[in-house]
Amino acid sequence: MDKSKNIINLGAVLFLSIIFSYIILEDTICGAKNDFVFHKKFIILFAENFKNTLNGYGKGELLASNSLIFYIFLKV
């Protein structure tokens, strides 16, 4: 019986921590919006002109640290 009470208490604490984080606008990954804007550019480029983007990927303005497959998958 004591174990189930501890599990319920742990669940309540975790739930309250999520609510608290939402209230204080905590951003643990520090810049998810910036990441979204950066990746959105590649996704749109692959969707509009796959061949040219594939040829220019990793050079100049199209330099990214993510795998090419990541963007191709998100394009679909």
N, C-alpha and C positions, 0 to 999 in steps of 0.2 A: 504494500500500500504506500509506503514511504517513497519508493522509486517513481510511482506514477504521479505523486504530488510534486516531486522535483522536476519531472518532465513538463508538467503543466506550468509550473513557475518559470521555467526556462523559456517556454514558448511565449508566455506573457511578457517577460523581459525583452525578448527579441522583437516582439510585435511593437512594444512601446518604444524601443530604440528606432524602429523604422518611422514611426509617427514623429518622434522627436527630430530625427534627421530631416524629415520633410518640412517641419515647422521652421527650423533654423537654416533651411536651404543648403544643406551640406552637399558638396560636390566632391566625392572621394577621388574620382579619377581626374579632377582638375582640368576641365576643358572638353567635355564631351561634345559641346556645341561646335567648338573649333574643329574637332576631329570629323564631325559630320559634314561640315562645309568643305573640308579638304577632300574627303572621300567622294562626296557628291560630284565634284568636278570630274573625277575619273570615270565614275559610273555613267554620267551623261555623255562624256566623250566616247566611251566604248559603245554606247547605245546608238549614237548618231553616226559615227564613222569608225567601225571596228578595225579595218585594215590600217588606216593611217595612224590610229592611236596605238595599235600593236607595234607598228614599225618604229614609232617615236618613244615608246614607253621606256623609262629609265634614263632619258636624255633631256637635258635642259629643263624646261618647265614641267615636264612629265616625270620628274624624279620622285620616287616614292619608296618607302621602306617595306611596304607590303608586297606580297606575292601577286603576280599578274593574275593568277587563277582566282584570287579573292575578288577582284573587280569584275572579271568575266562572269563569275557566279552571281554577283549582285546585279549585274546588267539584266539578267534573264528575268 
